[in-house]
Each structure stands twice: as structure tokens, then as C-alpha cells.
Amino acid sequence: MIDFLIKSTISLTLLLGLYHLFLEKEKMHTFNRFYLLFSLLFSFALPFITIEIAVESISKPLLLPNPILTKNETVAIIKQEDVNYIPILLWSLYAAVTIFFIVRFGKNIYALLSKVRKNRTVSFFYSTLVLVREKSLPHTFLQYIFINGDDYNNRNIQEELYTHELTHVRQRHSYDILFIEIIKTVFWFNPLLLLYKKAIQLNHEFLADEKVVESYNNVPFYQSLLLQKASWNNNFYLASNLNFSVTKKRLIMMTKKTSKNIAIAKKLALLPLLTGIIYFTCVKTVAQEKVMQNTAKKEALNEKDKREASYYAGTRFIIYKYGIQTKKGVEGKDIIFNKVYEELTAEDKERLKVWLFLVPKGYVKNSPTQKELDGFKNVKNYAIWVDGVNVRNSELNKFKPSDIAYFSGSVILKNARTKKHPQPFQYSFYTHDYFDKNEMGKDPEKYAGDKMEVFEKIIKKKANPEIKLVPYKANKSKKENEKTEYVNANGQTL
């Protein structure tokens, strides 16, 4: 979000600055109108534009940290952190103000449309005159021109004023105002949008004034007419107003001329600025980061492969179709895979990726907070080991958080709990002396055994000595995929 606001604000500032310096003073109002609208759209779309350029060489790639994998325990540490209420308060404030502006926006549209319904209307060329009772200058919203009913009946409205307001209707200036107002409703905190709205409205007046001057060719009379009406203090939130910013700018613009060469030169001058904005906000940064990240990922993967090959060197991987669980352990039956690590193909490694991924690394010292240490004293929830020895939870009173070099724990499922340890969690704590003496921070160099056995299915062996395992086709239907089960001599499925 911050990146979006920074990039869009920079673009809005540069494009508006260029408009005031080079374009606003020139008589090319139609181009300027669409330039301002384009500036808004371009600035808010810019943060979402990414242009990737392939870079052949990077001086120094970033190195991604390798994940730390535990050895024989599943780490399940839940840290309770204090809730930061500042973002919640800020977002709540933003939502409240935004809702206020949305309601205000809706009420103003409703007020203008209510005027149309409550007053007499008259068709007038491509527009509709709305004859209002209050004394006010003509103003326009969508296809409606609001004028005083008495002035209309008494023919006190000059033709130049009708032409001025008709220009707003025909060129659909209200849509520009609605567009900038919608943006302001969402980004109400950005003061640049107020300047954009003012620039857009002034440009609308330039366009309407230009049409009047072309139609009647009487600049002094029209200027004096505007100066007469300038004393009226009408403020219409969404409407185009006749006396909006009747300043020296409008009066000078009526007599100004801009040559085609100057207009073309200033339009072309926009291209370097747009190119520069795109280059510095999209191309350069994004492209470099992308390539460096990809390079870092490749380096990390290469390091992982080397570590895996060293750790599992000489280890045999055996996969059994099933295993029989006995008091002594699990006895494998029907070998379906048997290879040493060095014999593994890419396809084999994909098949064994679940187990190959478990290449442990040394532990990184991590002390608990005092709040966490106090929580582990709960006898009902936690079984505690200190330096490999099961102790009472009260033993933790002898330690400060800084005395613990590392701690980890795991969840104990209900069927795995015992009478001695009925708790749902078990945690191990290691002091600095124990941690350093046993080199717990050092990466294990070699897999502990000479083979790794994997069982696709585990079967509990029953006490009945007459049980004999024989293959049995439970269902020969192809729809059931000819599932193989193991049964005893009496045909009972195990």
C-alpha cells in the first residue's frame, strides 16, 4: 500500500507540475482536458505496471537463507504477542471518513436530481432547462441546465450564457467532475486531487469560453458580462459554474493564440517525462530485483542439493508394500524399491521427496520470553524435559529465560498420551552448557543409520499364531481398481 501511494503521488505531482508549467497557458484546451484525465488514470495504474528486462550479469547475487529443519521433534511454538492497535485505529478512521464522503457525494447527487423532479423543465436543444425558484446563475449537471425561472420567462438571460452552459452539456464535462469526485472519495487524504479538480474545472471553463468567443466574436462584451456575474457567490459542488474562477487567466485566454508548432513541440515534450516515470518506477527496480531473486533461489537450491547428497551418501532407501507391526518394531514385507542414494534418478528423488526433504540442520539458539516460560509451568497442559531429563514443571522456576539456549515442543495426540504424561503438549528445554557440549548448533554430517525404510501400509499382527498372510483379491471389478488386502486363513480381512 505504501509503495502504491508513493509511486502514484510522485506521478501525480510531476504530471500536474508539467501541466501548470507548459500546457495550461496554451490554447489547446481539448488536449489539456484529456491530459488531466490521463494523468489521473496513469498515476493510479502505474504501481501495477511491471516491465521485466533480462539482465545477463549481476555483480553479486543475494543469498537466501536456508530453512532450519529440526532433527527428531516437531516444533510448535506459539508466541503470544501484544496486539498493535494503531493500524486498527488508523484503518477505522480511514473507513469512517471515507463513509462520510461517500454519503456526502450521494446526498449532493440526490439534491441535484431532486431539483429536476420538483421544478418545471423545458427541452432546449440537446439539454433540459430546469427552472428553479431561487435566484442563481446558470449551472450545469449532466444534461440539465439550472436557471432562474423568472429570468427565463422575462428573457433576462443572454444568449452567450446559454451557449456557455450548452457547451458543458454537449462536451459532457459533468462526467469529468464525477470521475475526480469518486477518486477523491477514496483518496480523500491526498491534497493533490483538490488541485486536479480545480485544474479540470478551469479547463472546462476555457472550453466553454472558447465556444462562446467563436460563436459571437465579441470578446469585450463577453468579458464584461463575466465580470458583472462574478460578484454572484454561487457554490455548486458537482455542477459546472459560469463564474468559476473568473480570474485574469480566463480573460487573457480569450484573446490568446497558440501556434501549431508550439502546441506540437509541447505535446512531444511529454514523452520524455512519461518515459522517465515508467523507467524509474517500473523497469529498473523491478527488473533488477527479479533477476537477483531468481539467481538467489538457484544458489539456494544448489546448496540444498549438495547438503542432501553429503547427508545421505551411502544410505539405502527401501520401500515395502506393507509392514507388520510387532512388539520389536515393524517388519517389512514385499520390497518394491531398494536403492542406494547415489543410484537414485530424478524420478526416484521425486518419489522420495517427502523423506529427502528432511535434511536436518543445527539448531539456532532461541530463548523463551518470561511470559512463555511462566506458561510452560502449567502441569495440565505441558510435559517438561530439561537437558533430556523428564522433570516436574516446577523445575522451570530455577531458570531465567536467558538460561535457556533452545526450546522446542510438539503436540501429543490423544491415542499417544500415557498415564504418566497425559498432557496435550511436550516441551524440551536445553541449557547453554548442554547445547554447546552436545554441539546442537552444528549441522549433522551424516544420516544416523545405513538405511531408511518406508512402508506403504502398516498391519498390526494379531496374537493368534494360526494367522497366515496371503494375498486376496477383495474385488475383481475394474471400477474398484482390484484392491489388494491381506486376510487370515479363515478369510477374515485384517
C-alpha positions as CSV (number, residue, x, y, z in Angstrom):
1,M,0.0,0.0,0.0
2,I,2.8,2.4,0.9
3,D,4.6,1.6,-2.4
4,F,1.3,2.3,-4.3
5,L,0.9,5.7,-2.6
6,I,4.5,6.8,-3.1
7,K,4.5,5.9,-6.8
8,S,1.1,7.4,-7.6
9,T,1.9,10.6,-5.7
10,I,5.2,11.1,-7.5
11,S,3.5,10.6,-10.8
12,L,0.6,12.9,-9.9
13,T,3.0,15.6,-8.8
14,L,5.2,15.5,-11.8
15,L,2.4,15.4,-14.4
16,L,0.4,18.2,-12.7
17,G,3.6,20.3,-12.4
18,L,4.2,19.9,-16.1
19,Y,0.6,20.9,-16.9
20,H,0.9,24.2,-15.0
21,L,4.3,25.0,-16.4
22,F,3.8,24.2,-20.1
23,L,0.3,23.3,-21.0
24,E,-2.3,25.4,-19.0
25,K,-1.2,28.7,-20.6
26,E,-1.5,27.4,-24.1
27,K,-4.8,27.4,-26.2
28,M,-5.1,23.7,-26.7
29,H,-7.9,23.0,-24.2
30,T,-9.2,19.8,-25.6
31,F,-5.8,18.2,-25.4
32,N,-5.3,19.5,-21.9
33,R,-8.7,18.1,-20.8
34,F,-7.7,14.6,-21.8
35,Y,-4.2,15.1,-20.5
36,L,-5.5,15.7,-17.0
37,L,-7.8,12.7,-17.1
38,F,-5.0,10.6,-18.5
39,S,-2.7,11.8,-15.7
40,L,-5.1,10.5,-13.0
41,L,-5.6,7.1,-14.7
42,F,-1.9,6.7,-15.4
43,S,-0.8,7.6,-11.9
44,F,-3.1,5.2,-10.2
45,A,-2.3,2.4,-12.7
46,L,1.5,3.0,-12.6
47,P,2.1,0.9,-9.4
48,F,0.6,-2.1,-11.0
49,I,2.8,-1.9,-14.1
50,T,5.9,-4.2,-14.2
51,I,8.2,-4.4,-17.2
52,E,10.8,-7.1,-16.9
53,I,14.1,-6.7,-18.7
54,A,16.5,-9.7,-18.9
55,V,19.9,-8.8,-17.4
56,E,22.7,-11.1,-18.4
57,S,25.0,-10.5,-15.5
58,I,24.5,-9.4,-11.9
59,S,27.5,-8.2,-9.9
60,K,26.6,-10.0,-6.7
61,P,23.5,-12.1,-6.2
62,L,21.6,-12.2,-2.9
63,L,21.8,-15.3,-0.8
64,L,18.5,-16.6,0.5
65,P,18.7,-18.1,4.0
66,N,18.2,-21.9,4.1
67,P,15.3,-23.1,6.2
68,I,16.2,-24.7,9.6
69,L,14.8,-28.2,9.9
70,T,14.6,-29.8,13.3
71,K,16.0,-33.3,13.9
72,N,13.6,-35.5,15.7
73,E,11.0,-33.1,17.1
74,T,8.1,-31.1,15.6
75,V,8.5,-27.5,16.7
76,A,5.2,-26.0,17.6
77,I,6.0,-22.8,19.5
78,I,3.1,-20.3,19.8
79,K,4.2,-16.9,20.8
80,Q,1.6,-14.6,22.2
81,E,2.4,-11.0,21.1
82,D,0.7,-7.8,22.2
83,V,-1.9,-6.6,19.7
84,N,-0.9,-3.4,17.9
85,Y,-4.0,-1.3,17.9
86,I,-2.5,1.6,15.9
87,P,-3.2,0.1,12.4
88,I,-6.7,-0.8,13.6
89,L,-7.4,2.7,14.7
90,L,-5.9,4.2,11.5
91,W,-8.0,1.9,9.3
92,S,-11.1,2.6,11.4
93,L,-10.5,6.4,11.0
94,Y,-10.0,6.0,7.2
95,A,-13.2,3.9,6.9
96,A,-15.2,6.5,8.9
97,V,-14.0,9.5,6.9
98,T,-14.5,7.6,3.6
99,I,-18.1,6.7,4.5
100,F,-18.7,10.4,5.4
101,F,-17.5,11.5,1.9
102,I,-19.5,8.7,0.2
103,V,-22.7,9.8,2.0
104,R,-21.9,13.5,1.1
105,F,-21.3,12.6,-2.5
106,G,-24.6,10.7,-2.7
107,K,-26.5,13.5,-1.0
108,N,-25.3,16.1,-3.5
109,I,-26.3,14.0,-6.5
110,Y,-29.6,13.3,-4.9
111,A,-30.1,17.1,-4.2
112,L,-29.5,18.0,-7.9
113,L,-31.7,15.3,-9.2
114,S,-34.4,16.3,-6.7
115,K,-34.3,19.8,-8.2
116,V,-35.1,18.3,-11.6
117,R,-38.1,16.4,-10.2
118,K,-39.5,19.3,-8.2
119,N,-39.2,22.1,-10.8
120,R,-40.6,22.8,-14.2
121,T,-38.4,21.5,-17.1
122,V,-38.1,22.7,-20.7
123,S,-36.4,20.9,-23.6
124,F,-33.6,23.1,-25.0
125,F,-31.6,21.8,-28.0
126,Y,-29.6,18.8,-26.6
127,S,-30.3,19.7,-23.0
128,T,-33.1,20.2,-20.5
129,L,-33.7,23.6,-18.8
130,V,-34.6,23.3,-15.1
131,L,-36.5,26.4,-14.0
132,V,-35.7,26.9,-10.3
133,R,-37.2,29.4,-7.9
134,E,-34.0,30.6,-6.2
135,K,-32.0,33.4,-7.6
136,S,-28.8,31.9,-9.0
137,L,-26.6,31.9,-12.0
138,P,-27.0,29.2,-14.7
139,H,-25.1,26.0,-13.8
140,T,-25.0,22.6,-15.4
141,F,-25.1,19.0,-14.3
142,L,-25.2,16.1,-16.8
143,Q,-27.8,17.2,-19.4
144,Y,-29.6,19.6,-17.1
145,I,-29.1,23.4,-17.1
146,F,-30.4,25.0,-13.9
147,I,-31.6,28.6,-14.4
148,N,-33.8,31.0,-12.6
149,G,-37.5,30.7,-13.7
150,D,-38.3,34.4,-13.6
151,D,-35.1,35.3,-15.6
152,Y,-36.1,32.7,-18.2
153,N,-39.7,34.0,-18.5
154,N,-38.6,37.6,-18.7
155,R,-35.8,36.8,-21.2
156,N,-33.1,38.2,-18.9
157,I,-30.5,35.5,-19.8
158,Q,-28.1,36.4,-22.5
159,E,-27.5,34.0,-25.4
160,E,-23.8,33.9,-24.6
161,L,-24.8,32.3,-21.2
162,Y,-26.9,29.7,-22.9
163,T,-24.1,28.8,-25.3
164,H,-21.7,28.6,-22.4
165,E,-23.8,26.1,-20.5
166,L,-24.8,24.1,-23.6
167,T,-21.0,23.6,-24.2
168,H,-20.8,21.9,-20.8
169,V,-23.7,19.7,-21.7
170,R,-22.5,18.7,-25.2
171,Q,-18.9,18.0,-24.2
172,R,-20.1,16.1,-21.1
173,H,-18.0,17.9,-18.6
174,S,-20.1,16.6,-15.7
175,Y,-18.6,13.1,-16.2
176,D,-15.1,14.5,-15.6
177,I,-16.3,16.1,-12.3
178,L,-17.9,12.9,-11.2
179,F,-14.8,10.9,-12.1
180,I,-12.5,13.1,-10.0
181,E,-15.0,13.2,-7.1
182,I,-15.2,9.4,-7.0
183,I,-11.4,9.3,-6.8
184,K,-11.4,12.0,-4.1
185,T,-13.9,10.0,-2.1
186,V,-11.5,7.1,-1.9
187,F,-8.2,9.0,-1.6
188,W,-9.6,12.0,0.3
189,F,-6.3,12.4,2.2
190,N,-4.4,13.3,-1.0
191,P,-4.4,17.2,-1.4
192,L,-3.2,16.8,-5.0
193,L,-6.7,15.7,-6.0
194,L,-8.1,19.1,-5.0
195,L,-5.6,20.7,-7.3
196,Y,-6.5,18.3,-10.1
197,K,-10.3,19.1,-9.7
198,K,-9.6,22.8,-9.8
199,A,-7.5,22.4,-13.0
200,I,-10.2,20.2,-14.6
201,Q,-12.9,22.7,-13.8
202,L,-10.9,25.7,-15.1
203,N,-10.2,23.8,-18.3
204,H,-13.9,23.2,-18.7
205,E,-14.4,27.0,-18.5
206,F,-11.7,27.6,-21.0
207,L,-13.5,25.2,-23.4
208,A,-16.9,26.9,-22.8
209,D,-15.5,30.4,-23.2
210,E,-13.7,29.4,-26.4
211,K,-17.0,28.2,-27.9
212,V,-18.8,31.5,-26.9
213,V,-16.0,33.6,-28.5
214,E,-16.1,31.5,-31.7
215,S,-19.9,31.8,-31.9
216,Y,-20.3,35.5,-31.2
217,N,-16.9,37.0,-31.9
218,N,-17.4,39.8,-29.3
219,V,-14.7,39.3,-26.7
220,P,-15.1,42.7,-24.9
221,F,-18.8,42.2,-24.4
222,Y,-18.4,38.6,-23.1
223,Q,-15.6,39.7,-20.8
224,S,-17.7,42.5,-19.3
225,L,-20.7,40.0,-18.9
226,L,-18.5,37.6,-16.9
227,L,-17.2,40.5,-14.7
228,Q,-20.8,41.5,-14.0
229,K,-21.7,38.0,-12.9
230,A,-18.5,37.5,-11.0
231,S,-20.0,39.2,-7.9
232,W,-22.5,36.3,-7.5
233,N,-21.3,33.9,-4.8
234,N,-22.8,30.7,-6.0
235,N,-21.1,27.4,-5.0
236,F,-22.3,24.3,-6.7
237,Y,-20.5,21.1,-5.5
238,L,-20.9,18.9,-8.6
239,A,-22.1,21.4,-11.2
240,S,-20.2,23.4,-13.8
241,N,-20.5,27.1,-12.8
242,L,-20.5,30.1,-15.0
243,N,-18.4,32.2,-12.6
244,F,-16.0,29.5,-11.6
245,S,-12.6,31.2,-11.2
246,V,-13.4,34.4,-13.2
247,T,-9.8,35.5,-13.0
248,K,-7.2,37.1,-15.1
249,K,-6.4,33.6,-16.6
250,R,-9.8,33.3,-18.2
251,L,-9.9,36.8,-19.5
252,I,-6.4,36.6,-21.0
253,M,-7.1,33.1,-22.5
254,M,-9.9,34.6,-24.6
255,T,-7.5,36.7,-26.6
256,K,-4.5,34.3,-26.6
257,K,-3.4,32.4,-29.7
258,T,-1.1,29.3,-29.8
259,S,0.7,28.4,-33.0
260,K,0.6,24.8,-34.2
261,N,4.3,24.4,-33.9
262,I,4.4,25.4,-30.3
263,A,1.5,23.1,-29.5
264,I,3.2,20.1,-31.2
265,A,6.5,20.8,-29.5
266,K,4.9,21.0,-26.0
267,K,3.0,17.8,-26.7
268,L,6.1,16.0,-27.7
269,A,7.9,17.2,-24.6
270,L,5.6,15.0,-22.6
271,L,7.1,11.8,-24.0
272,P,10.5,12.0,-22.2
273,L,8.7,12.7,-18.9
274,L,6.3,9.7,-19.2
275,T,9.2,7.5,-20.3
276,G,11.3,8.6,-17.3
277,I,8.4,8.0,-14.9
278,I,7.9,4.5,-16.2
279,Y,11.6,3.7,-16.3
280,F,12.4,4.8,-12.8
281,T,9.3,3.4,-11.1
282,C,8.8,0.2,-13.0
283,V,11.5,-1.1,-15.3
284,K,14.8,-0.6,-13.5
285,T,13.8,-1.6,-9.9
286,V,11.5,-4.5,-10.8
287,A,13.8,-6.0,-13.4
288,Q,16.9,-6.0,-11.2
289,E,15.1,-7.4,-8.1
290,K,13.5,-10.1,-10.2
291,V,16.8,-11.3,-11.7
292,M,18.6,-11.1,-8.4
293,Q,15.9,-13.1,-6.6
294,N,15.9,-15.8,-9.3
295,T,19.7,-16.0,-9.0
296,A,19.5,-16.3,-5.2
297,K,16.9,-19.1,-5.5
298,K,19.1,-21.1,-7.8
299,E,22.1,-20.6,-5.5
300,A,19.9,-21.8,-2.5
301,L,18.7,-24.9,-4.5
302,N,22.3,-25.8,-5.5
303,E,23.4,-25.5,-1.8
304,K,20.4,-27.7,-0.8
305,D,21.3,-30.4,-3.3
306,K,25.0,-30.5,-2.1
307,R,23.8,-30.7,1.5
308,E,21.4,-33.5,0.7
309,A,24.0,-35.6,-1.2
310,S,26.5,-35.3,1.6
311,Y,24.0,-36.2,4.3
312,Y,22.5,-39.2,2.6
313,A,25.7,-40.5,1.0
314,G,25.7,-44.3,1.1
315,T,22.2,-44.5,2.6
316,R,19.9,-47.2,1.3
317,F,16.3,-46.4,0.7
318,I,13.9,-49.4,0.9
319,I,10.1,-49.2,0.3
320,Y,8.0,-52.1,1.4
321,K,4.5,-52.8,0.2
322,Y,3.4,-53.3,3.8
323,G,4.8,-53.8,7.2
324,I,3.8,-55.9,10.2
325,Q,3.8,-54.1,13.5
326,T,5.2,-56.3,16.3
327,K,6.5,-55.7,19.8
328,K,10.0,-55.4,18.4
329,G,9.0,-52.9,15.7
330,V,7.8,-53.0,12.2
331,E,8.8,-55.9,10.0
332,G,8.8,-55.1,6.3
333,K,7.3,-57.4,3.6
334,D,7.4,-57.3,-0.2
335,I,10.2,-54.9,-1.2
336,I,9.1,-52.7,-4.1
337,F,12.0,-50.3,-4.1
338,N,15.6,-50.7,-3.0
339,K,18.4,-48.3,-4.0
340,V,21.4,-46.5,-2.5
341,Y,21.2,-42.7,-2.7
342,E,23.8,-42.5,-5.4
343,E,21.7,-44.7,-7.6
344,L,18.6,-42.5,-7.4
345,T,17.3,-41.0,-10.6
346,A,15.4,-37.7,-10.8
347,E,12.2,-39.7,-10.8
348,D,13.3,-41.6,-7.7
349,K,14.1,-38.4,-5.9
350,E,10.6,-37.1,-6.8
351,R,9.1,-40.2,-5.3
352,L,11.2,-39.9,-2.1
353,K,11.0,-36.1,-1.8
354,V,8.9,-36.3,1.4
355,W,11.8,-38.0,3.1
356,L,14.7,-36.4,1.3
357,F,13.4,-33.0,2.4
358,L,14.0,-33.9,6.0
359,V,17.7,-33.0,6.0
360,P,18.2,-31.5,9.4
361,K,20.4,-28.5,10.3
362,G,21.8,-27.4,13.5
363,Y,19.6,-25.6,16.0
364,V,19.8,-21.8,16.3
365,K,19.7,-20.6,19.9
366,N,16.3,-19.3,20.8
367,S,15.3,-18.3,24.4
368,P,11.7,-18.1,25.6
369,T,10.2,-14.9,26.9
370,Q,9.3,-14.7,30.6
371,K,5.6,-14.9,29.7
372,E,6.2,-18.1,27.7
373,L,8.4,-19.6,30.5
374,D,5.7,-19.0,33.0
375,G,3.0,-20.5,30.8
376,F,5.0,-23.8,30.5
377,K,4.7,-24.3,34.3
378,N,1.1,-25.4,33.7
379,V,1.0,-29.1,34.7
380,K,-2.2,-29.8,32.9
381,N,-1.0,-28.7,29.5
382,Y,2.7,-29.4,29.3
383,A,5.1,-32.3,30.0
384,I,8.6,-30.9,30.5
385,W,12.2,-32.2,29.8
386,V,15.3,-30.2,30.7
387,D,18.6,-31.3,29.0
388,G,17.0,-34.6,28.0
389,V,15.6,-35.5,31.5
390,N,11.9,-35.5,32.3
391,V,11.3,-33.1,35.3
392,R,8.4,-31.5,37.1
393,N,7.0,-28.3,35.7
394,S,8.1,-26.5,38.9
395,E,11.7,-27.1,37.9
396,L,11.3,-24.2,35.5
397,N,11.3,-21.8,38.5
398,K,15.0,-22.4,38.7
399,F,15.6,-20.9,35.3
400,K,15.5,-17.4,33.8
401,P,14.7,-17.0,30.1
402,S,18.4,-16.2,29.4
403,D,19.4,-19.6,31.0
404,I,17.6,-21.4,28.1
405,A,19.6,-21.8,24.9
406,Y,16.9,-23.5,22.9
407,F,13.4,-24.9,23.4
408,S,11.0,-26.8,21.2
409,G,7.9,-28.8,21.6
410,S,5.2,-30.9,19.9
411,V,1.5,-31.8,20.1
412,I,0.7,-35.2,21.6
413,L,-2.4,-36.8,20.1
414,K,-4.9,-38.5,22.4
415,N,-4.0,-42.0,21.4
416,A,-0.3,-41.4,22.1
417,R,-0.7,-40.0,25.6
418,T,0.1,-42.1,28.7
419,K,-0.9,-42.1,32.3
420,K,2.5,-40.7,33.3
421,H,2.2,-38.0,30.6
422,P,-1.4,-37.2,29.9
423,Q,-0.7,-33.6,28.8
424,P,-1.5,-32.5,25.2
425,F,1.9,-30.9,24.7
426,Q,5.5,-31.8,25.5
427,Y,8.4,-29.4,25.5
428,S,12.2,-29.8,25.8
429,F,14.5,-27.1,27.2
430,Y,18.2,-27.1,26.8
431,T,20.7,-25.0,28.8
432,H,23.7,-23.3,27.2
433,D,26.1,-25.8,28.7
434,Y,24.2,-28.8,27.3
435,F,23.6,-27.1,24.0
436,D,27.3,-26.3,23.5
437,K,28.6,-29.6,24.9
438,N,26.4,-31.7,22.5
439,E,27.1,-29.4,19.6
440,M,23.4,-28.9,19.0
441,G,24.2,-25.9,16.8
442,K,26.3,-28.0,14.4
443,D,24.8,-29.4,11.2
444,P,24.6,-33.2,11.3
445,E,27.1,-34.5,8.8
446,K,25.6,-38.0,8.1
447,Y,22.3,-39.8,8.3
448,A,22.2,-41.8,11.6
449,G,21.6,-45.2,10.1
450,D,22.7,-47.1,7.0
451,K,19.2,-47.4,5.6
452,M,15.8,-45.7,5.6
453,E,12.8,-48.0,5.5
454,V,9.4,-46.8,4.2
455,F,6.1,-48.7,4.5
456,E,3.1,-48.1,2.2
457,K,0.8,-49.8,4.7
458,I,1.2,-50.9,8.3
459,I,-0.7,-54.0,9.6
460,K,-0.9,-54.9,13.2
461,K,0.0,-58.6,13.8
462,K,-2.6,-60.4,15.9
463,A,-1.8,-62.7,18.8
464,N,-3.4,-65.8,17.1
465,P,-0.5,-68.0,15.9
466,E,-2.6,-69.5,13.2
467,I,-2.8,-66.3,11.2
468,K,-1.2,-66.6,7.9
469,L,-0.9,-63.7,5.5
470,V,-1.9,-64.4,1.9
471,P,-2.9,-62.1,-0.9
472,Y,-6.6,-61.9,-1.6
473,K,-8.5,-60.1,-4.3
474,A,-11.3,-58.3,-2.4
475,N,-13.0,-57.2,-5.6
476,K,-12.1,-58.1,-9.2
477,S,-14.1,-55.2,-10.6
478,K,-12.0,-52.7,-12.5
479,K,-14.0,-49.9,-11.0
480,E,-12.7,-50.9,-7.6
481,N,-9.2,-51.0,-9.1
482,E,-8.7,-54.6,-7.9
483,K,-7.7,-53.5,-4.4
484,T,-5.4,-56.0,-2.6
485,E,-6.0,-56.7,1.1
486,Y,-4.4,-59.2,3.5
487,V,-6.5,-61.9,5.2
488,N,-6.0,-64.8,7.6
489,A,-6.6,-68.5,6.9
490,N,-10.3,-68.1,7.7
491,G,-10.7,-65.4,5.0
492,Q,-11.1,-62.6,7.5
493,T,-9.7,-59.3,6.4
494,L,-7.0,-57.8,8.6
